[in-house]
Amino acid sequence: MKDILIIGKFGQLSQYFCRGLEEKFTCLSSSEMDLRESKNIKRILDENVPTAIINLSSYNEVDSAETSYDNYLINSTAIREIAEYSEDGDIPFMHISTDYVFS
């Protein structure tokens, strides 16, 4: 069993972690863990038994981010669910909300 769970398998940042390091990380895509379905998040986390969680996923359609309900579910509700799971299990949780690098 791999200890570290990465959420957002096909994102720009995740590809650096997941490519070639599959033996160290479990990387989940949006089809494996749909963050819009908050009722399934804790069940999927339980199935993977992580000792650490890194969330590199986000809703990143900039033009519709202010009006999309998916944005709220992915960038707010899902993060709360993951954070609560991490707190309850005393599991380290890292969340990076952007792949942009600012000067």
N, CA, C and O atoms as a GROMACS GRO file, in nm:
protein
  412
    1MET      N    1   0.084  -0.119   0.000
    1MET     CA    2   0.000   0.000   0.000
    1MET      C    3   0.088   0.125   0.000
    1MET      O    4   0.185   0.134   0.076
    2LYS      N    5   0.054   0.219  -0.085
    2LYS     CA    6   0.127   0.345  -0.091
    2LYS      C    7   0.070   0.440   0.013
    2LYS      O    8  -0.052   0.447   0.031
    3ASP      N    9   0.155   0.512   0.082
    3ASP     CA   10   0.111   0.593   0.195
    3ASP      C   11   0.057   0.730   0.155
    3ASP      O   12  -0.040   0.777   0.213
    4ILE      N   13   0.119   0.794   0.058
    4ILE     CA   14   0.084   0.932   0.024
    4ILE      C   15  -0.016   0.934  -0.090
    4ILE      O   16   0.006   0.875  -0.196
    5LEU      N   17  -0.126   1.003  -0.066
    5LEU     CA   18  -0.232   1.014  -0.166
    5LEU      C   19  -0.227   1.152  -0.229
    5LEU      O   20  -0.227   1.253  -0.160
    6ILE      N   21  -0.222   1.155  -0.362
    6ILE     CA   22  -0.226   1.281  -0.436
    6ILE      C   23  -0.358   1.286  -0.512
    6ILE      O   24  -0.394   1.194  -0.584
    7ILE      N   25  -0.429   1.396  -0.493
    7ILE     CA   26  -0.558   1.417  -0.561
    7ILE      C   27  -0.534   1.516  -0.673
    7ILE      O   28  -0.473   1.622  -0.653
    8GLY      N   29  -0.582   1.483  -0.792
    8GLY     CA   30  -0.564   1.569  -0.908
    8GLY      C   31  -0.461   1.514  -1.004
    8GLY      O   32  -0.374   1.588  -1.051
    9LYS      N   33  -0.468   1.388  -1.034
    9LYS     CA   34  -0.367   1.313  -1.109
    9LYS      C   35  -0.321   1.378  -1.240
    9LYS      O   36  -0.203   1.372  -1.272
   10PHE      N   37  -0.411   1.437  -1.313
   10PHE     CA   38  -0.374   1.489  -1.445
   10PHE      C   39  -0.350   1.639  -1.448
   10PHE      O   40  -0.334   1.697  -1.555
   11GLY      N   41  -0.347   1.702  -1.333
   11GLY     CA   42  -0.317   1.845  -1.326
   11GLY      C   43  -0.170   1.872  -1.353
   11GLY      O   44  -0.087   1.782  -1.349
   12GLN      N   45  -0.141   1.996  -1.380
   12GLN     CA   46  -0.005   2.036  -1.414
   12GLN      C   47   0.096   2.001  -1.304
   12GLN      O   48   0.201   1.946  -1.334
   13LEU      N   49   0.065   2.032  -1.180
   13LEU     CA   50   0.156   2.001  -1.070
   13LEU      C   51   0.163   1.851  -1.041
   13LEU      O   52   0.270   1.796  -1.016
   14SER      N   53   0.049   1.787  -1.045
   14SER     CA   54   0.044   1.643  -1.015
   14SER      C   55   0.129   1.561  -1.109
   14SER      O   56   0.188   1.461  -1.068
   15GLN      N   57   0.136   1.602  -1.232
   15GLN     CA   58   0.213   1.525  -1.328
   15GLN      C   59   0.360   1.516  -1.288
   15GLN      O   60   0.426   1.417  -1.319
   16TYR      N   61   0.411   1.616  -1.220
   16TYR     CA   62   0.550   1.611  -1.173
   16TYR      C   63   0.566   1.510  -1.060
   16TYR      O   64   0.668   1.442  -1.051
   17PHE      N   65   0.465   1.499  -0.974
   17PHE     CA   66   0.472   1.404  -0.863
   17PHE      C   67   0.442   1.262  -0.909
   17PHE      O   68   0.508   1.168  -0.865
   18CYS      N   69   0.344   1.247  -0.995
   18CYS     CA   70   0.293   1.114  -1.030
   18CYS      C   71   0.373   1.046  -1.140
   18CYS      O   72   0.378   0.923  -1.145
   19ARG      N   73   0.433   1.122  -1.227
   19ARG     CA   74   0.506   1.062  -1.339
   19ARG      C   75   0.634   0.998  -1.289
   19ARG      O   76   0.724   1.066  -1.240
   20GLY      N   77   0.643   0.868  -1.300
   20GLY     CA   78   0.763   0.797  -1.262
   20GLY      C   79   0.775   0.768  -1.113
   20GLY      O   80   0.870   0.702  -1.070
   21LEU      N   81   0.681   0.817  -1.034
   21LEU     CA   82   0.687   0.796  -0.889
   21LEU      C   83   0.566   0.718  -0.838
   21LEU      O   84   0.531   0.727  -0.721
   22GLU      N   85   0.503   0.643  -0.927
   22GLU     CA   86   0.382   0.572  -0.890
   22GLU      C   87   0.404   0.475  -0.774
   22GLU      O   88   0.310   0.444  -0.701
   23GLU      N   89   0.528   0.429  -0.757
   23GLU     CA   90   0.554   0.337  -0.647
   23GLU      C   91   0.552   0.407  -0.512
   23GLU      O   92   0.542   0.341  -0.409
   24LYS      N   93   0.562   0.538  -0.511
   24LYS     CA   94   0.564   0.613  -0.385
   24LYS      C   95   0.430   0.679  -0.354
   24LYS      O   96   0.396   0.699  -0.237
   25PHE      N   97   0.354   0.712  -0.456
   25PHE     CA   98   0.229   0.785  -0.439
   25PHE      C   99   0.112   0.711  -0.502
   25PHE      O  100   0.129   0.640  -0.601
   26THR      N  101  -0.005   0.727  -0.443
   26THR     CA  102  -0.129   0.689  -0.508
   26THR      C  103  -0.185   0.818  -0.564
   26THR      O  104  -0.211   0.912  -0.489
   27CYS      N  105  -0.204   0.823  -0.693
   27CYS     CA  106  -0.253   0.944  -0.759
   27CYS      C  107  -0.393   0.918  -0.813
   27CYS      O  108  -0.414   0.825  -0.890
   28LEU      N  109  -0.488   1.001  -0.770
   28LEU     CA  110  -0.627   0.984  -0.812
   28LEU      C  111  -0.668   1.095  -0.908
   28LEU      O  112  -0.641   1.213  -0.885
   29SER      N  113  -0.735   1.056  -1.014
   29SER     CA  114  -0.788   1.152  -1.110
   29SER      C  115  -0.930   1.191  -1.070
   29SER      O  116  -0.986   1.134  -0.976
   30SER      N  117  -0.986   1.287  -1.141
   30SER     CA  118  -1.123   1.330  -1.112
   30SER      C  119  -1.224   1.218  -1.140
   30SER      O  120  -1.332   1.217  -1.082
   31SER      N  121  -1.191   1.126  -1.228
   31SER     CA  122  -1.283   1.014  -1.251
   31SER      C  123  -1.276   0.912  -1.137
   31SER      O  124  -1.370   0.836  -1.116
   32GLU      N  125  -1.164   0.909  -1.065
   32GLU     CA  126  -1.149   0.817  -0.952
   32GLU      C  127  -1.199   0.879  -0.821
   32GLU      O  128  -1.240   0.807  -0.730
   33MET      N  129  -1.194   1.013  -0.813
   33MET     CA  130  -1.242   1.085  -0.695
   33MET      C  131  -1.300   1.217  -0.743
   33MET      O  132  -1.229   1.317  -0.756
   34ASP      N  133  -1.429   1.217  -0.770
   34ASP     CA  134  -1.497   1.336  -0.820
   34ASP      C  135  -1.526   1.429  -0.702
   34ASP      O  136  -1.611   1.399  -0.619
   35LEU      N  137  -1.456   1.540  -0.696
   35LEU     CA  138  -1.469   1.632  -0.584
   35LEU      C  139  -1.602   1.705  -0.582
   35LEU      O  140  -1.633   1.775  -0.485
   36ARG      N  141  -1.680   1.691  -0.687
   36ARG     CA  142  -1.815   1.749  -0.687
   36ARG      C  143  -1.913   1.660  -0.611
   36ARG      O  144  -2.025   1.703  -0.582
   37GLU      N  145  -1.873   1.539  -0.579
   37GLU     CA  146  -1.958   1.445  -0.507
   37GLU      C  147  -1.905   1.428  -0.365
   37GLU      O  148  -1.842   1.328  -0.332
   38SER      N  149  -1.932   1.528  -0.282
   38SER     CA  150  -1.873   1.531  -0.148
   38SER      C  151  -1.912   1.411  -0.062
   38SER      O  152  -1.838   1.373   0.028
   39LYS      N  153  -2.027   1.351  -0.089
   39LYS     CA  154  -2.070   1.236  -0.008
   39LYS      C  155  -1.979   1.115  -0.028
   39LYS      O  156  -1.980   1.023   0.055
   40ASN      N  157  -1.900   1.112  -0.136
   40ASN     CA  158  -1.812   0.999  -0.163
   40ASN      C  159  -1.668   1.022  -0.120
   40ASN      O  160  -1.588   0.928  -0.120
   41ILE      N  161  -1.633   1.143  -0.085
   41ILE     CA  162  -1.493   1.176  -0.058
   41ILE      C  163  -1.436   1.094   0.058
   41ILE      O  164  -1.331   1.032   0.043
   42LYS      N  165  -1.503   1.094   0.170
   42LYS     CA  166  -1.450   1.020   0.287
   42LYS      C  167  -1.442   0.870   0.260
   42LYS      O  168  -1.348   0.804   0.306
   43ARG      N  169  -1.538   0.817   0.187
   43ARG     CA  170  -1.535   0.674   0.154
   43ARG      C  171  -1.412   0.641   0.069
   43ARG      O  172  -1.345   0.541   0.093
   44ILE      N  173  -1.384   0.726  -0.029
   44ILE     CA  174  -1.268   0.702  -0.116
   44ILE      C  175  -1.138   0.718  -0.038
   44ILE      O  176  -1.043   0.642  -0.059
   45LEU      N  177  -1.133   0.815   0.052
   45LEU     CA  178  -1.014   0.831   0.136
   45LEU      C  179  -0.995   0.708   0.224
   45LEU      O  180  -0.883   0.659   0.239
   46ASP      N  181  -1.103   0.658   0.281
   46ASP     CA  182  -1.096   0.536   0.363
   46ASP      C  183  -1.043   0.418   0.283
   46ASP      O  184  -0.964   0.338   0.334
   47GLU      N  185  -1.085   0.406   0.159
   47GLU     CA  186  -1.041   0.295   0.074
   47GLU      C  187  -0.891   0.301   0.046
   47GLU      O  188  -0.828   0.198   0.026
   48ASN      N  189  -0.834   0.422   0.044
   48ASN     CA  190  -0.693   0.438   0.012
   48ASN      C  191  -0.601   0.441   0.133
   48ASN      O  192  -0.480   0.430   0.117
   49VAL      N  193  -0.654   0.455   0.253
   49VAL     CA  194  -0.580   0.454   0.378
   49VAL      C  195  -0.453   0.540   0.372
   49VAL      O  196  -0.343   0.489   0.392
   50PRO      N  197  -0.467   0.669   0.344
   50PRO     CA  198  -0.347   0.753   0.332
   50PRO      C  199  -0.287   0.789   0.468
   50PRO      O  200  -0.358   0.802   0.568
   51THR      N  201  -0.154   0.804   0.470
   51THR     CA  202  -0.087   0.858   0.588
   51THR      C  203  -0.056   1.005   0.566
   51THR      O  204  -0.017   1.075   0.660
   52ALA      N  205  -0.073   1.052   0.444
   52ALA     CA  206  -0.060   1.194   0.410
   52ALA      C  207  -0.142   1.218   0.283
   52ALA      O  208  -0.153   1.130   0.197
   53ILE      N  209  -0.199   1.337   0.272
   53ILE     CA  210  -0.281   1.372   0.156
   53ILE      C  211  -0.229   1.502   0.098
   53ILE      O  212  -0.206   1.600   0.170
   54ILE      N  213  -0.209   1.503  -0.033
   54ILE     CA  214  -0.171   1.624  -0.105
   54ILE      C  215  -0.278   1.650  -0.210
   54ILE      O  216  -0.300   1.568  -0.299
   55ASN      N  217  -0.346   1.763  -0.198
   55ASN     CA  218  -0.448   1.797  -0.295
   55ASN      C  219  -0.392   1.900  -0.392
   55ASN      O  220  -0.360   2.013  -0.355
   56LEU      N  221  -0.379   1.858  -0.517
   56LEU     CA  222  -0.329   1.945  -0.622
   56LEU      C  223  -0.437   1.971  -0.727
   56LEU      O  224  -0.408   2.020  -0.836
   57SER      N  225  -0.560   1.939  -0.693
   57SER     CA  226  -0.671   1.961  -0.786
   57SER      C  227  -0.736   2.096  -0.757
   57SER      O  228  -0.725   2.150  -0.647
   58SER      N  229  -0.804   2.146  -0.857
   58SER     CA  230  -0.881   2.270  -0.838
   58SER      C  231  -0.969   2.292  -0.959
   58SER      O  232  -0.946   2.238  -1.067
   59TYR      N  233  -1.070   2.371  -0.937
   59TYR     CA  234  -1.152   2.419  -1.049
   59TYR      C  235  -1.077   2.540  -1.102
   59TYR      O  236  -1.060   2.639  -1.030
   60ASN      N  237  -1.032   2.534  -1.225
   60ASN     CA  238  -0.944   2.641  -1.274
   60ASN      C  239  -0.990   2.705  -1.404
   60ASN      O  240  -0.909   2.759  -1.479
   61GLU      N  241  -1.119   2.699  -1.431
   61GLU     CA  242  -1.172   2.772  -1.546
   61GLU      C  243  -1.196   2.916  -1.502
   61GLU      O  244  -1.304   2.949  -1.452
   62VAL      N  245  -1.097   2.999  -1.522
   62VAL     CA  246  -1.095   3.134  -1.467
   62VAL      C  247  -1.219   3.215  -1.506
   62VAL      O  248  -1.276   3.284  -1.422
   63ASP      N  249  -1.259   3.208  -1.630
   63ASP     CA  250  -1.371   3.290  -1.676
   63ASP      C  251  -1.502   3.256  -1.608
   63ASP      O  252  -1.587   3.344  -1.594
   64SER      N  253  -1.522   3.133  -1.567
   64SER     CA  254  -1.649   3.096  -1.505
   64SER      C  255  -1.637   3.067  -1.356
   64SER      O  256  -1.735   3.025  -1.294
   65ALA      N  257  -1.522   3.089  -1.298
   65ALA     CA  258  -1.500   3.053  -1.158
   65ALA      C  259  -1.592   3.125  -1.061
   65ALA      O  260  -1.630   3.070  -0.957
   66GLU      N  261  -1.630   3.248  -1.092
   66GLU     CA  262  -1.714   3.324  -1.000
   66GLU      C  263  -1.860   3.281  -1.005
   66GLU      O  264  -1.935   3.309  -0.911
   67THR      N  265  -1.902   3.216  -1.110
   67THR     CA  266  -2.044   3.182  -1.124
   67THR      C  267  -2.072   3.033  -1.125
   67THR      O  268  -2.189   2.994  -1.118
   68SER      N  269  -1.972   2.950  -1.134
   68SER     CA  270  -1.992   2.806  -1.145
   68SER      C  271  -2.011   2.740  -1.008
   68SER      O  272  -1.933   2.762  -0.916
   69TYR      N  273  -2.116   2.661  -0.996
   69TYR     CA  274  -2.139   2.585  -0.873
   69TYR      C  275  -2.033   2.477  -0.856
   69TYR      O  276  -1.998   2.442  -0.743
   70ASP      N  277  -1.981   2.424  -0.967
   70ASP     CA  278  -1.871   2.327  -0.959
   70ASP      C  279  -1.750   2.387  -0.889
   70ASP      O  280  -1.681   2.319  -0.813
   71ASN      N  281  -1.724   2.514  -0.913
   71ASN     CA  282  -1.613   2.584  -0.846
   71ASN      C  283  -1.631   2.577  -0.695
   71ASN      O  284  -1.536   2.547  -0.622
   72TYR      N  285  -1.751   2.605  -0.650
   72TYR     CA  286  -1.780   2.600  -0.506
   72TYR      C  287  -1.760   2.458  -0.450
   72TYR      O  288  -1.699   2.441  -0.345
   73LEU      N  289  -1.810   2.359  -0.522
   73LEU     CA  290  -1.798   2.221  -0.475
   73LEU      C  291  -1.653   2.174  -0.471
   73LEU      O  292  -1.611   2.111  -0.374
   74ILE      N  293  -1.578   2.204  -0.576
   74ILE     CA  294  -1.440   2.155  -0.587
   74ILE      C  295  -1.344   2.235  -0.500
   74ILE      O  296  -1.259   2.176  -0.433
   75ASN      N  297  -1.356   2.366  -0.498
   75ASN     CA  298  -1.259   2.450  -0.428
   75ASN      C  299  -1.299   2.485  -0.285
   75ASN      O  300  -1.221   2.548  -0.214
   76SER      N  301  -1.416   2.447  -0.242
   76SER     CA  302  -1.460   2.480  -0.107
   76SER      C  303  -1.512   2.356  -0.033
   76SER      O  304  -1.450   2.310   0.063
   77THR      N  305  -1.624   2.304  -0.077
   77THR     CA  306  -1.687   2.191  -0.007
   77THR      C  307  -1.594   2.070   0.000
   77THR      O  308  -1.578   2.011   0.107
   78ALA      N  309  -1.534   2.034  -0.110
   78ALA     CA  310  -1.445   1.917  -0.112
   78ALA      C  311  -1.324   1.936  -0.022
   78ALA      O  312  -1.282   1.844   0.047
   79ILE      N  313  -1.268   2.056  -0.023
   79ILE     CA  314  -1.151   2.083   0.060
   79ILE      C  315  -1.188   2.071   0.208
   79ILE      O  316  -1.110   2.019   0.288
   80ARG      N  317  -1.306   2.120   0.243
   80ARG     CA  318  -1.353   2.107   0.382
   80ARG      C  319  -1.365   1.959   0.420
   80ARG      O  320  -1.323   1.919   0.529
   81GLU      N  321  -1.422   1.877   0.332
   81GLU     CA  322  -1.437   1.734   0.359
   81GLU      C  323  -1.302   1.666   0.380
   81GLU      O  324  -1.285   1.587   0.472
   82ILE      N  325  -1.207   1.698   0.294
   82ILE     CA  326  -1.073   1.640   0.304
   82ILE      C  327  -1.004   1.687   0.432
   82ILE      O  328  -0.941   1.608   0.502
   83ALA      N  329  -1.017   1.816   0.463
   83ALA     CA  330  -0.956   1.871   0.584
   83ALA      C  331  -1.015   1.807   0.710
   83ALA      O  332  -0.941   1.776   0.804
   84GLU      N  333  -1.146   1.788   0.713
   84GLU     CA  334  -1.210   1.723   0.828
   84GLU      C  335  -1.162   1.579   0.843
   84GLU      O  336  -1.135   1.532   0.953
   85TYR      N  337  -1.153   1.509   0.732
   85TYR     CA  338  -1.104   1.372   0.733
   85TYR      C  339  -0.961   1.369   0.788
   85TYR      O  340  -0.926   1.285   0.870
   86SER      N  341  -0.880   1.460   0.741
   86SER     CA  342  -0.740   1.466   0.785
   86SER      C  343  -0.730   1.498   0.933
   86SER      O  344  -0.652   1.436   1.006
   87GLU      N  345  -0.809   1.593   0.978
   87GLU     CA  346  -0.807   1.628   1.120
   87GLU      C  347  -0.854   1.511   1.206
   87GLU      O  348  -0.791   1.480   1.308
   88ASP      N  349  -0.963   1.448   1.167
   88ASP     CA  350  -1.015   1.335   1.244
   88ASP      C  351  -0.915   1.219   1.253
   88ASP      O  352  -0.908   1.151   1.355
   89GLY      N  353  -0.840   1.197   1.146
   89GLY     CA  354  -0.744   1.087   1.144
   89GLY      C  355  -0.601   1.126   1.176
   89GLY      O  356  -0.510   1.044   1.169
   90ASP      N  357  -0.582   1.254   1.213
   90ASP     CA  358  -0.447   1.307   1.240
   90ASP      C  359  -0.353   1.278   1.123
   90ASP      O  360  -0.241   1.231   1.141
   91ILE      N  361  -0.403   1.308   1.002
   91ILE     CA  362  -0.330   1.284   0.879
   91ILE      C  363  -0.284   1.417   0.821
   91ILE      O  364  -0.366   1.505   0.800
   92PRO      N  365  -0.156   1.435   0.796
   92PRO     CA  366  -0.109   1.560   0.735
   92PRO      C  367  -0.178   1.584   0.601
   92PRO      O  368  -0.197   1.491   0.522
   93PHE      N  369  -0.216   1.708   0.578
   93PHE     CA  370  -0.288   1.746   0.456
   93PHE      C  371  -0.227   1.873   0.400
   93PHE      O  372  -0.217   1.975   0.468
   94MET      N  373  -0.187   1.866   0.274
   94MET     CA  374  -0.133   1.983   0.203
   94MET      C  375  -0.226   2.013   0.087
   94MET      O  376  -0.262   1.924   0.010
   95HIS      N  377  -0.264   2.139   0.076
   95HIS     CA  378  -0.351   2.182  -0.033
   95HIS      C  379  -0.284   2.297  -0.107
   95HIS      O  380  -0.252   2.400  -0.048
   96ILE      N  381  -0.263   2.279  -0.236
   96ILE     CA  382  -0.208   2.385  -0.320
   96ILE      C  383  -0.316   2.421  -0.419
   96ILE      O  384  -0.361   2.337  -0.497
   97SER      N  385  -0.357   2.546  -0.417
   97SER     CA  386  -0.477   2.584  -0.492
   97SER      C  387  -0.451   2.643  -0.629
   97SER      O  388  -0.546   2.680  -0.698
   98THR      N  389  -0.328   2.654  -0.671
   98THR     CA  390  -0.301   2.709  -0.803
   98THR      C  391  -0.177   2.648  -0.863
   98THR      O  392  -0.088   2.601  -0.790
   99ASP      N  393  -0.169   2.648  -0.994
   99ASP     CA  394  -0.047   2.602  -1.059
   99ASP      C  395   0.029   2.720  -1.118
   99ASP      O  396   0.130   2.703  -1.187
  100TYR      N  397  -0.021   2.841  -1.089
  100TYR     CA  398   0.047   2.960  -1.138
  100TYR      C  399   0.160   2.998  -1.045
  100TYR      O  400   0.152   2.977  -0.924
  101VAL      N  401   0.265   3.053  -1.101
  101VAL     CA  402   0.377   3.102  -1.023
  101VAL      C  403   0.380   3.254  -1.039
  101VAL      O  404   0.382   3.306  -1.150
  102PHE      N  405   0.379   3.323  -0.927
  102PHE     CA  406   0.374   3.468  -0.929
  102PHE      C  407   0.512   3.526  -0.896
  102PHE      O  408   0.591   3.464  -0.825
  103SER      N  409   0.539   3.644  -0.950
  103SER     CA  410   0.668   3.710  -0.921
  103SER      C  411   0.664   3.776  -0.785
  103SER      O  412   0.763   3.836  -0.742
   0.00000   0.00000   0.00000
